[in-house]
Amino acid sequence: MTETVPGIGQNPGPSIKAPPAPPPILCTIQHAAAMLGRGTRFIYEAIATDKIRAVKSDKRTLVVVDSLREYVAGLPAAKIKPQSKKRHAASRPTPKKLPAV
């Protein structure tokens, strides 16, 4: 007579998913620049002028992600004029003709 060991050769059941990772608290200068759509030079300048906050971890400079959100929340709304439906031919630049070779 054979004994069966529970769990062996049986359906393992539903898979257990790991909990989602928490959102980042700190990020690198390069990642902060990518998040804002700006360059790293802007991030360093924003840190120097206290527009965003950064901390040191060993020799690395890391940006406080919440300070990026605060910076963006304080930016003014973009005001863009709607484009007119008619485009005047006279307002378009005329293409320059290249000399024949």
TORGUMAR-817880 format. One record per atom (N, C-alpha, C, CB): residue number from 0; residue in one letter; atom name; x negated, y negated, z negated. Coordinates in Angstrom, 2 decimals. Atoms other than C-alpha are relative to their C-alpha. Glycine has a CB too. Layout:
BEGIN
+-----+---+----+---------+---------+---------+
:   k : r :  a :      xx :      yy :      zz :
+-----+---+----+---------+---------+---------+
: NUM : a : CA :       X :       Y :       Z :
...
+-----+---+----+---------+---------+---------+
END
This chain:
BEGIN
+-----+---+----+---------+---------+---------+
:   k : r :  a :      xx :      yy :      zz :
+-----+---+----+---------+---------+---------+
:   0 : m :  N :   -0.84 :    1.17 :    0.00 :
:   0 : m : CA :    0.00 :    0.00 :    0.00 :
:   0 : m :  C :   -0.88 :   -1.23 :    0.00 :
:   0 : m : CB :    0.95 :    0.00 :   -1.20 :
:   1 : t :  N :    0.78 :    1.23 :   -0.09 :
:   1 : t : CA :   -1.40 :   -3.39 :    0.99 :
:   1 : t :  C :    0.72 :   -1.14 :   -0.68 :
:   1 : t : CB :   -0.30 :   -0.35 :    1.46 :
:   2 : e :  N :   -0.56 :    1.18 :    0.66 :
:   2 : e : CA :   -0.93 :   -6.47 :   -1.05 :
:   2 : e :  C :   -0.27 :   -1.21 :    0.88 :
:   2 : e : CB :   -0.60 :   -0.20 :   -1.43 :
:   3 : t :  N :    0.22 :    1.24 :   -0.74 :
:   3 : t : CA :   -0.52 :   -9.86 :    0.57 :
:   3 : t :  C :   -0.37 :   -1.10 :   -0.97 :
:   3 : t : CB :    1.27 :   -0.39 :    0.82 :
:   4 : v :  N :    0.44 :    1.14 :    0.80 :
:   4 : v : CA :   -2.30 :  -12.85 :   -0.78 :
:   4 : v :  C :    0.78 :   -1.21 :    0.48 :
:   4 : v : CB :   -1.55 :   -0.24 :    0.12 :
:   5 : p :  N :   -0.77 :    1.17 :   -0.42 :
:   5 : p : CA :   -0.10 :  -15.95 :   -0.80 :
:   5 : p :  C :   -0.87 :   -1.00 :    0.75 :
:   5 : p : CB :    0.66 :   -0.66 :   -1.21 :
:   6 : g :  N :    0.70 :    1.03 :   -0.76 :
:   6 : g : CA :   -1.16 :  -18.48 :    1.81 :
:   6 : g :  C :   -0.84 :    0.54 :    1.13 :
:   6 : g : CB :   -0.87 :   -0.79 :   -0.90 :
:   7 : i :  N :    0.83 :   -0.57 :   -1.07 :
:   7 : i : CA :   -3.16 :  -16.11 :    3.99 :
:   7 : i :  C :    0.93 :    0.66 :    1.00 :
:   7 : i : CB :   -1.05 :    1.01 :   -0.56 :
:   8 : g :  N :   -0.80 :   -0.57 :   -1.06 :
:   8 : g : CA :   -1.59 :  -15.28 :    7.31 :
:   8 : g :  C :    1.41 :   -0.54 :    0.03 :
:   8 : g : CB :    0.04 :    1.47 :   -0.13 :
:   9 : q :  N :   -1.33 :    0.59 :    0.01 :
:   9 : q : CA :    1.41 :  -17.42 :    6.54 :
:   9 : q :  C :   -0.06 :   -1.39 :    0.62 :
:   9 : q : CB :    0.57 :   -0.07 :   -1.43 :
:  10 : n :  N :   -0.09 :    1.36 :   -0.54 :
:  10 : n : CA :    2.59 :  -20.68 :    8.04 :
:  10 : n :  C :   -0.48 :   -0.98 :   -1.07 :
:  10 : n : CB :    1.47 :   -0.33 :    0.46 :
:  11 : p :  N :    0.54 :    0.90 :    1.02 :
:  11 : p : CA :    0.60 :  -23.41 :    6.27 :
:  11 : p :  C :    0.98 :   -1.07 :   -0.45 :
:  11 : p : CB :   -1.24 :   -0.65 :    0.51 :
:  12 : g :  N :   -0.98 :    1.01 :    0.40 :
:  12 : g : CA :    3.65 :  -25.68 :    6.09 :
:  12 : g :  C :   -0.38 :   -1.37 :    0.56 :
:  12 : g : CB :    0.10 :   -0.07 :   -1.52 :
:  13 : p :  N :    0.25 :    1.35 :   -0.54 :
:  13 : p : CA :    3.71 :  -29.42 :    6.72 :
:  13 : p :  C :   -1.40 :   -0.47 :   -0.38 :
:  13 : p : CB :    1.07 :   -1.01 :   -0.51 :
:  14 : s :  N :    1.34 :    0.51 :    0.28 :
:  14 : s : CA :    0.34 :  -31.11 :    6.99 :
:  14 : s :  C :    0.10 :   -1.22 :   -0.92 :
:  14 : s : CB :   -0.74 :   -0.38 :    1.32 :
:  15 : i :  N :    0.04 :    1.12 :    0.94 :
:  15 : i : CA :   -0.59 :  -33.58 :    4.30 :
:  15 : i :  C :   -0.83 :   -1.11 :    0.62 :
:  15 : i : CB :   -0.58 :    0.44 :   -1.39 :
:  16 : k :  N :    0.71 :    1.14 :   -0.60 :
:  16 : k : CA :   -1.54 :  -37.01 :    5.60 :
:  16 : k :  C :   -0.65 :   -0.81 :   -1.10 :
:  16 : k : CB :    0.97 :   -0.88 :    0.83 :
:  17 : a :  N :    0.70 :    0.86 :    0.95 :
:  17 : a : CA :   -4.06 :  -39.20 :    3.87 :
:  17 : a :  C :    0.72 :   -1.34 :   -0.06 :
:  17 : a : CB :   -1.50 :   -0.18 :    0.40 :
:  18 : p :  N :   -0.64 :    1.32 :    0.09 :
:  18 : p : CA :   -2.72 :  -42.50 :    2.57 :
:  18 : p :  C :   -0.73 :   -0.99 :    0.89 :
:  18 : p : CB :    0.03 :   -0.51 :   -1.46 :
:  19 : p :  N :    0.65 :    0.99 :   -0.88 :
:  19 : p : CA :   -3.40 :  -45.50 :    4.84 :
:  19 : p :  C :   -1.08 :   -0.77 :   -0.77 :
:  19 : p : CB :    1.04 :   -0.98 :    0.59 :
:  20 : a :  N :    1.09 :    0.76 :    0.61 :
:  20 : a : CA :   -6.60 :  -47.39 :    4.18 :
:  20 : a :  C :    0.49 :   -1.39 :   -0.37 :
:  20 : a : CB :   -1.23 :   -0.08 :    0.96 :
:  21 : p :  N :   -0.42 :    1.36 :    0.37 :
:  21 : p : CA :   -6.14 :  -50.67 :    2.33 :
:  21 : p :  C :   -0.60 :   -1.01 :    0.97 :
:  21 : p : CB :   -0.43 :   -0.33 :   -1.46 :
:  22 : p :  N :    0.56 :    1.02 :   -0.91 :
:  22 : p : CA :   -6.67 :  -53.85 :    4.37 :
:  22 : p :  C :   -1.34 :   -0.49 :   -0.55 :
:  22 : p : CB :    0.99 :   -1.18 :    0.17 :
:  23 : p :  N :    1.32 :    0.44 :    0.46 :
:  23 : p : CA :  -10.23 :  -55.20 :    4.25 :
:  23 : p :  C :    0.09 :   -1.28 :   -0.82 :
:  23 : p : CB :   -0.92 :   -0.21 :    1.20 :
:  24 : i :  N :    0.10 :    1.19 :    0.83 :
:  24 : i : CA :  -11.14 :  -57.80 :    1.64 :
:  24 : i :  C :   -1.09 :   -0.91 :    0.55 :
:  24 : i : CB :   -0.28 :    0.37 :   -1.48 :
:  25 : l :  N :    1.14 :    0.72 :   -0.55 :
:  25 : l : CA :  -14.44 :  -58.81 :    3.22 :
:  25 : l :  C :   -0.28 :    0.51 :    1.40 :
:  25 : l : CB :   -1.25 :    0.15 :   -0.91 :
:  26 : c :  N :    0.41 :   -0.43 :   -1.33 :
:  26 : c : CA :  -15.76 :  -58.71 :    6.77 :
:  26 : c :  C :   -1.30 :   -0.69 :    0.38 :
:  26 : c : CB :    1.11 :   -0.30 :    1.05 :
:  27 : t :  N :    1.26 :    0.59 :   -0.45 :
:  27 : t : CA :  -18.98 :  -59.47 :    8.61 :
:  27 : t :  C :    0.25 :   -1.32 :    0.73 :
:  27 : t : CB :   -0.75 :    0.98 :    0.91 :
:  28 : i :  N :   -0.08 :    1.25 :   -0.76 :
:  28 : i : CA :  -19.70 :  -62.80 :   10.28 :
:  28 : i :  C :    0.52 :    0.28 :    1.41 :
:  28 : i : CB :   -1.40 :   -0.70 :    0.06 :
:  29 : q :  N :   -0.40 :   -0.33 :   -1.37 :
:  29 : q : CA :  -19.31 :  -61.16 :   13.69 :
:  29 : q :  C :    1.47 :    0.39 :    0.07 :
:  29 : q : CB :   -0.87 :    1.15 :    0.56 :
:  30 : h :  N :   -1.41 :   -0.41 :    0.01 :
:  30 : h : CA :  -15.96 :  -59.60 :   12.77 :
:  30 : h :  C :    0.90 :   -1.21 :   -0.26 :
:  30 : h : CB :    0.24 :    1.09 :   -1.07 :
:  31 : a :  N :   -0.78 :    1.22 :    0.26 :
:  31 : a : CA :  -14.70 :  -62.92 :   11.35 :
:  31 : a :  C :    0.11 :   -0.84 :    1.27 :
:  31 : a : CB :   -0.64 :   -0.83 :   -1.14 :
:  32 : a :  N :   -0.01 :    0.76 :   -1.26 :
:  32 : a : CA :  -15.67 :  -64.63 :   14.62 :
:  32 : a :  C :    0.97 :    0.63 :    0.99 :
:  32 : a : CB :   -1.42 :   -0.07 :    0.61 :
:  33 : a :  N :   -0.92 :   -0.70 :   -0.92 :
:  33 : a : CA :  -13.80 :  -61.98 :   16.61 :
:  33 : a :  C :    1.45 :   -0.18 :   -0.44 :
:  33 : a : CB :   -0.36 :    1.50 :    0.07 :
:  34 : m :  N :   -1.36 :    0.16 :    0.50 :
:  34 : m : CA :  -10.74 :  -62.29 :   14.36 :
:  34 : m :  C :    0.57 :   -1.37 :    0.35 :
:  34 : m : CB :    0.04 :    0.21 :   -1.51 :
:  35 : l :  N :   -0.45 :    1.37 :   -0.30 :
:  35 : l : CA :  -10.56 :  -66.06 :   15.00 :
:  35 : l :  C :   -0.13 :   -0.35 :    1.48 :
:  35 : l : CB :   -0.77 :   -1.00 :   -0.82 :
:  36 : g :  N :    0.22 :    0.32 :   -1.41 :
:  36 : g : CA :  -11.57 :  -65.89 :   18.64 :
:  36 : g :  C :   -1.01 :   -1.12 :    0.18 :
:  36 : g : CB :    1.31 :   -0.38 :    0.66 :
:  37 : r :  N :    1.03 :    1.04 :   -0.03 :
:  37 : r : CA :  -14.55 :  -68.15 :   17.92 :
:  37 : r :  C :   -1.36 :    0.68 :   -0.02 :
:  37 : r : CB :    0.16 :   -1.00 :   -1.19 :
:  38 : g :  N :    1.35 :   -0.54 :    0.04 :
:  38 : g : CA :  -18.30 :  -67.73 :   17.93 :
:  38 : g :  C :   -0.55 :    0.04 :   -1.42 :
:  38 : g : CB :   -0.91 :   -0.82 :    0.88 :
:  39 : t :  N :    0.61 :   -0.11 :    1.32 :
:  39 : t : CA :  -20.58 :  -66.88 :   15.03 :
:  39 : t :  C :   -0.51 :   -1.36 :   -0.49 :
:  39 : t : CB :   -1.14 :    1.02 :    0.02 :
:  40 : r :  N :    0.46 :    1.34 :    0.40 :
:  40 : r : CA :  -21.97 :  -70.42 :   15.05 :
:  40 : r :  C :    1.12 :   -0.78 :   -0.70 :
:  40 : r : CB :   -0.51 :   -0.79 :    1.23 :
:  41 : f :  N :   -1.14 :    0.65 :    0.64 :
:  41 : f : CA :  -18.49 :  -71.73 :   14.22 :
:  41 : f :  C :    0.22 :    0.55 :   -1.40 :
:  41 : f : CB :    1.27 :    0.18 :    0.85 :
:  42 : i :  N :   -0.21 :   -0.62 :    1.32 :
:  42 : i : CA :  -18.18 :  -69.25 :   11.33 :
:  42 : i :  C :   -1.03 :   -0.53 :   -0.99 :
:  42 : i : CB :   -0.08 :    1.54 :    0.10 :
:  43 : y :  N :    1.03 :    0.53 :    0.89 :
:  43 : y : CA :  -21.50 :  -70.37 :    9.83 :
:  43 : y :  C :    0.28 :   -1.46 :   -0.36 :
:  43 : y : CB :   -1.39 :    0.12 :    0.65 :
:  44 : e :  N :   -0.33 :    1.41 :    0.24 :
:  44 : e : CA :  -20.44 :  -74.03 :   10.19 :
:  44 : e :  C :    1.21 :   -0.11 :   -0.93 :
:  44 : e : CB :    0.28 :   -0.73 :    1.33 :
:  45 : a :  N :   -1.19 :    0.01 :    0.85 :
:  45 : a : CA :  -17.04 :  -73.29 :    8.60 :
:  45 : a :  C :   -0.35 :    0.40 :   -1.43 :
:  45 : a : CB :    1.08 :    0.94 :    0.57 :
:  46 : i :  N :    0.46 :   -0.37 :    1.34 :
:  46 : i : CA :  -18.79 :  -71.62 :    5.67 :
:  46 : i :  C :   -0.74 :   -1.17 :   -0.64 :
:  46 : i : CB :   -0.92 :    1.25 :    0.05 :
:  47 : a :  N :    0.79 :    1.12 :    0.52 :
:  47 : a : CA :  -21.19 :  -74.56 :    5.29 :
:  47 : a :  C :    0.86 :   -1.19 :   -0.41 :
:  47 : a : CB :   -1.01 :   -0.45 :    1.04 :
:  48 : t :  N :   -0.89 :    1.14 :    0.30 :
:  48 : t : CA :  -18.31 :  -77.07 :    5.26 :
:  48 : t :  C :    1.18 :    0.41 :   -0.89 :
:  48 : t : CB :    0.52 :   -0.61 :    1.30 :
:  49 : d :  N :   -1.03 :   -0.51 :    0.92 :
:  49 : d : CA :  -16.17 :  -74.95 :    2.87 :
:  49 : d :  C :    1.37 :    0.16 :    0.64 :
:  49 : d : CB :    0.11 :   -0.90 :   -1.18 :
:  50 : k :  N :   -1.28 :   -0.27 :   -0.65 :
:  50 : k : CA :  -13.45 :  -74.32 :    5.46 :
:  50 : k :  C :    0.40 :    1.45 :   -0.21 :
:  50 : k : CB :   -0.08 :   -0.32 :    1.52 :
:  51 : i :  N :   -0.24 :   -1.40 :    0.35 :
:  51 : i : CA :  -13.80 :  -70.59 :    4.83 :
:  51 : i :  C :   -1.03 :    0.40 :   -1.05 :
:  51 : i : CB :   -0.09 :    0.93 :    1.26 :
:  52 : r :  N :    0.87 :   -0.44 :    1.08 :
:  52 : r : CA :  -15.39 :  -68.69 :    1.96 :
:  52 : r :  C :   -0.77 :    1.25 :    0.40 :
:  52 : r : CB :    0.81 :    0.26 :   -1.28 :
:  53 : a :  N :    0.84 :   -1.18 :   -0.24 :
:  53 : a : CA :  -18.20 :  -66.18 :    2.07 :
:  53 : a :  C :   -0.73 :    0.34 :   -1.29 :
:  53 : a : CB :   -1.02 :   -0.23 :    1.16 :
:  54 : v :  N :    0.74 :   -0.48 :    1.15 :
:  54 : v : CA :  -20.07 :  -64.11 :   -0.49 :
:  54 : v :  C :   -1.23 :    0.75 :    0.49 :
:  54 : v : CB :    0.88 :    0.89 :   -0.91 :
:  55 : k :  N :    1.19 :   -0.77 :   -0.32 :
:  55 : k : CA :  -23.44 :  -62.39 :   -0.59 :
:  55 : k :  C :    0.12 :    1.38 :   -0.64 :
:  55 : k : CB :   -1.28 :   -0.73 :   -0.48 :
:  56 : s :  N :    0.09 :   -1.36 :    0.51 :
:  56 : s : CA :  -23.70 :  -58.63 :   -1.01 :
:  56 : s :  C :   -1.36 :    0.51 :    0.44 :
:  56 : s : CB :    1.18 :    0.93 :    0.53 :
:  57 : d :  N :    1.41 :   -0.23 :   -0.28 :
:  57 : d : CA :  -27.38 :  -57.82 :   -1.25 :
:  57 : d :  C :   -0.46 :   -1.14 :    0.90 :
:  57 : d : CB :   -0.25 :    1.41 :    0.67 :
:  58 : k :  N :    0.44 :    1.08 :   -0.89 :
:  58 : k : CA :  -28.74 :  -59.75 :    1.74 :
:  58 : k :  C :    1.05 :   -0.34 :    1.06 :
:  58 : k : CB :   -1.31 :    0.40 :    0.69 :
:  59 : r :  N :   -1.04 :    0.22 :   -1.01 :
:  59 : r : CA :  -25.55 :  -59.58 :    3.80 :
:  59 : r :  C :    0.94 :   -1.12 :   -0.42 :
:  59 : r : CB :    0.79 :    1.28 :    0.24 :
:  60 : t :  N :   -1.03 :    1.01 :    0.21 :
:  60 : t : CA :  -23.19 :  -62.53 :    4.13 :
:  60 : t :  C :    1.31 :    0.58 :    0.51 :
:  60 : t : CB :   -0.36 :   -1.35 :    0.72 :
:  61 : l :  N :   -1.31 :   -0.54 :   -0.36 :
:  61 : l : CA :  -19.57 :  -61.36 :    4.13 :
:  61 : l :  C :    1.06 :   -1.06 :   -0.22 :
:  61 : l : CB :    0.32 :    1.27 :   -0.83 :
:  62 : v :  N :   -1.06 :    1.00 :    0.03 :
:  62 : v : CA :  -16.53 :  -63.52 :    4.82 :
:  62 : v :  C :    1.20 :    0.56 :   -0.75 :
:  62 : v : CB :    0.40 :   -0.43 :    1.44 :
:  63 : v :  N :   -1.21 :   -0.38 :    0.73 :
:  63 : v : CA :  -13.52 :  -63.40 :    2.50 :
:  63 : v :  C :    1.17 :   -0.10 :    0.98 :
:  63 : v : CB :    0.23 :   -0.93 :   -1.28 :
:  64 : v :  N :   -1.05 :   -0.07 :   -1.02 :
:  64 : v : CA :  -10.66 :  -62.31 :    4.78 :
:  64 : v :  C :    1.16 :   -0.93 :   -0.35 :
:  64 : v : CB :    0.51 :    1.45 :    0.15 :
:  65 : d :  N :   -1.10 :    0.90 :    0.38 :
:  65 : d : CA :   -8.03 :  -64.23 :    2.79 :
:  65 : d :  C :   -0.32 :   -1.45 :    0.34 :
:  65 : d : CB :    0.29 :    0.12 :   -1.51 :
:  66 : s :  N :    0.35 :    1.38 :   -0.35 :
:  66 : s : CA :   -9.98 :  -67.44 :    3.43 :
:  66 : s :  C :    0.19 :   -0.25 :    1.50 :
:  66 : s : CB :   -1.46 :   -0.31 :   -0.40 :
:  67 : l :  N :   -0.29 :    0.13 :   -1.44 :
:  67 : l : CA :   -9.65 :  -66.78 :    7.19 :
:  67 : l :  C :    1.49 :   -0.26 :    0.20 :
:  67 : l : CB :   -0.45 :    1.27 :    0.78 :
:  68 : r :  N :   -1.46 :    0.20 :   -0.11 :
:  68 : r : CA :   -5.88 :  -66.51 :    6.75 :
:  68 : r :  C :    0.39 :   -1.40 :   -0.46 :
:  68 : r : CB :    0.76 :    1.06 :   -0.83 :
:  69 : e :  N :   -0.29 :    1.35 :    0.49 :
:  69 : e : CA :   -5.81 :  -69.73 :    4.71 :
:  69 : e :  C :   -0.43 :   -1.05 :    1.02 :
:  69 : e : CB :   -0.71 :   -0.24 :   -1.35 :
:  70 : y :  N :    0.49 :    0.94 :   -1.01 :
:  70 : y : CA :   -7.88 :  -71.51 :    7.36 :
:  70 : y :  C :    1.00 :   -0.08 :    1.16 :
:  70 : y : CB :   -1.40 :    0.43 :    0.52 :
:  71 : v :  N :   -0.93 :   -0.03 :   -1.14 :
:  71 : v : CA :   -5.53 :  -70.41 :   10.15 :
:  71 : v :  C :    1.34 :   -0.62 :   -0.37 :
:  71 : v : CB :    0.21 :    1.45 :    0.50 :
:  72 : a :  N :   -1.28 :    0.57 :    0.44 :
:  72 : a : CA :   -2.44 :  -71.34 :    8.12 :
:  72 : a :  C :   -0.05 :   -1.52 :   -0.05 :
:  72 : a : CB :    0.39 :    0.56 :   -1.38 :
:  73 : g :  N :    0.13 :    1.44 :    0.07 :
:  73 : g : CA :   -3.79 :  -74.88 :    7.78 :
:  73 : g :  C :   -0.22 :   -0.69 :    1.33 :
:  73 : g : CB :   -1.12 :   -0.34 :   -0.89 :
:  74 : l :  N :    0.20 :    0.60 :   -1.33 :
:  74 : l : CA :   -4.34 :  -75.40 :   11.51 :
:  74 : l :  C :    1.31 :   -0.59 :    0.51 :
:  74 : l : CB :   -0.53 :    1.05 :    1.00 :
:  75 : p :  N :   -1.23 :    0.58 :   -0.55 :
:  75 : p : CA :   -1.88 :  -77.68 :   13.32 :
:  75 : p :  C :    0.54 :    0.87 :    1.14 :
:  75 : p : CB :   -0.25 :   -1.44 :    0.51 :
:  76 : a :  N :   -0.64 :   -0.73 :   -1.10 :
:  76 : a : CA :    0.58 :  -76.18 :   15.77 :
:  76 : a :  C :   -0.47 :   -0.59 :    1.33 :
:  76 : a : CB :    1.56 :   -0.06 :   -0.11 :
:  77 : a :  N :    0.40 :    0.46 :   -1.33 :
:  77 : a : CA :   -0.43 :  -76.38 :   19.41 :
:  77 : a :  C :    1.20 :   -0.68 :    0.66 :
:  77 : a : CB :   -0.51 :    1.19 :    0.88 :
:  78 : k :  N :   -1.05 :    0.72 :   -0.74 :
:  78 : k : CA :    1.55 :  -78.91 :   21.44 :
:  78 : k :  C :   -0.41 :   -0.01 :    1.46 :
:  78 : k : CB :    0.22 :   -1.47 :   -0.56 :
:  79 : i :  N :    0.33 :   -0.15 :   -1.41 :
:  79 : i : CA :    1.51 :  -77.99 :   25.07 :
:  79 : i :  C :    1.17 :   -0.49 :    0.83 :
:  79 : i : CB :   -0.34 :    1.47 :    0.35 :
:  80 : k :  N :   -1.05 :    0.52 :   -0.88 :
:  80 : k : CA :    3.43 :  -79.88 :   27.72 :
:  80 : k :  C :    0.39 :    1.08 :    0.99 :
:  80 : k : CB :   -0.47 :   -1.29 :    0.74 :
:  81 : p :  N :   -0.41 :   -1.00 :   -1.00 :
:  81 : p : CA :    5.53 :  -77.67 :   29.96 :
:  81 : p :  C :   -0.47 :   -0.42 :    1.38 :
:  81 : p : CB :    1.53 :    0.19 :   -0.02 :
:  82 : q :  N :    0.44 :    0.30 :   -1.36 :
:  82 : q : CA :    4.27 :  -77.41 :   33.49 :
:  82 : q :  C :    1.21 :   -0.32 :    0.85 :
:  82 : q : CB :   -0.79 :    1.19 :    0.61 :
:  83 : s :  N :   -1.10 :    0.34 :   -0.89 :
:  83 : s : CA :    6.40 :  -79.04 :   36.13 :
:  83 : s :  C :    0.18 :    1.12 :    1.02 :
:  83 : s : CB :   -0.25 :   -1.36 :    0.71 :
:  84 : k :  N :   -0.28 :   -1.07 :   -0.96 :
:  84 : k : CA :    8.09 :  -76.70 :   38.56 :
:  84 : k :  C :   -0.56 :   -0.33 :    1.37 :
:  84 : k : CB :    1.51 :    0.24 :    0.09 :
:  85 : k :  N :    0.53 :    0.42 :   -1.30 :
:  85 : k : CA :    6.96 :  -78.74 :   41.56 :
:  85 : k :  C :   -1.47 :   -0.31 :   -0.15 :
:  85 : k : CB :    0.77 :   -1.22 :    0.55 :
:  86 : r :  N :    1.41 :    0.37 :   -0.04 :
:  86 : r : CA :    3.32 :  -78.91 :   42.35 :
:  86 : r :  C :   -0.18 :   -0.79 :    1.28 :
:  86 : r : CB :   -0.96 :    1.26 :   -0.07 :
:  87 : h :  N :    0.18 :    0.86 :   -1.17 :
:  87 : h : CA :    2.50 :  -81.75 :   44.65 :
:  87 : h :  C :   -1.25 :    0.40 :    0.75 :
:  87 : h : CB :   -0.07 :   -1.48 :   -0.41 :
:  88 : a :  N :    1.14 :   -0.37 :   -0.84 :
:  88 : a : CA :    0.26 :  -80.90 :   47.56 :
:  88 : a :  C :   -1.08 :   -1.05 :   -0.09 :
:  88 : a : CB :    0.44 :    0.19 :    1.45 :
:  89 : a :  N :    0.98 :    1.07 :    0.06 :
:  89 : a : CA :   -1.43 :  -84.28 :   47.22 :
:  89 : a :  C :   -0.85 :    0.09 :   -1.26 :
:  89 : a : CB :    0.69 :   -1.36 :    0.08 :
:  90 : s :  N :    0.76 :   -0.07 :    1.25 :
:  90 : s : CA :   -2.52 :  -83.50 :   43.66 :
:  90 : s :  C :   -1.01 :    1.14 :    0.00 :
:  90 : s : CB :    0.94 :    0.15 :   -1.17 :
:  91 : r :  N :    0.96 :   -1.10 :   -0.07 :
:  91 : r : CA :   -4.38 :  -80.38 :   44.70 :
:  91 : r :  C :   -1.27 :   -0.47 :    0.67 :
:  91 : r : CB :    0.60 :    1.21 :    0.76 :
:  92 : p :  N :    1.25 :    0.38 :   -0.66 :
:  92 : p : CA :   -8.03 :  -80.85 :   45.51 :
:  92 : p :  C :   -0.14 :    0.72 :    1.33 :
:  92 : p : CB :   -1.20 :    0.30 :   -0.89 :
:  93 : t :  N :    0.17 :   -0.61 :   -1.31 :
:  93 : t : CA :   -8.85 :  -80.24 :   49.13 :
:  93 : t :  C :   -1.30 :    0.81 :   -0.02 :
:  93 : t : CB :   -0.03 :   -1.08 :    1.13 :
:  94 : p :  N :    1.21 :   -0.81 :   -0.01 :
:  94 : p : CA :  -11.32 :  -77.42 :   49.68 :
:  94 : p :  C :   -1.06 :   -0.63 :    0.89 :
:  94 : p : CB :    0.32 :    1.44 :    0.47 :
:  95 : k :  N :    1.11 :    0.56 :   -0.79 :
:  95 : k : CA :  -14.72 :  -78.54 :   50.91 :
:  95 : k :  C :   -0.39 :    1.00 :    1.06 :
:  95 : k : CB :   -1.21 :   -0.35 :   -0.90 :
:  96 : k :  N :    0.42 :   -0.86 :   -1.07 :
:  96 : k : CA :  -15.80 :  -77.21 :   54.23 :
:  96 : k :  C :   -1.52 :    0.11 :   -0.06 :
:  96 : k : CB :    0.48 :   -0.55 :    1.38 :
:  97 : l :  N :    1.44 :   -0.24 :    0.01 :
:  97 : l : CA :  -19.22 :  -75.63 :   54.27 :
:  97 : l :  C :   -0.55 :   -0.22 :    1.41 :
:  97 : l : CB :   -0.33 :    1.44 :   -0.49 :
:  98 : p :  N :    0.57 :    0.21 :   -1.34 :
:  98 : p : CA :  -21.54 :  -76.61 :   57.10 :
:  98 : p :  C :   -0.28 :    1.34 :    0.68 :
:  98 : p : CB :   -1.32 :   -0.84 :   -0.09 :
:  99 : a :  N :    0.26 :   -1.23 :   -0.78 :
:  99 : a : CA :  -21.90 :  -74.05 :   59.86 :
:  99 : a :  C :   -1.48 :    0.29 :    0.00 :
:  99 : a : CB :    0.53 :   -0.14 :    1.47 :
: 100 : v :  N :    1.43 :   -0.40 :    0.04 :
: 100 : v : CA :  -25.13 :  -72.09 :   59.74 :
: 100 : v :  C :   -0.44 :    0.42 :    1.34 :
: 100 : v : CB :   -0.24 :    1.12 :   -1.00 :
+-----+---+----+---------+---------+---------+
END
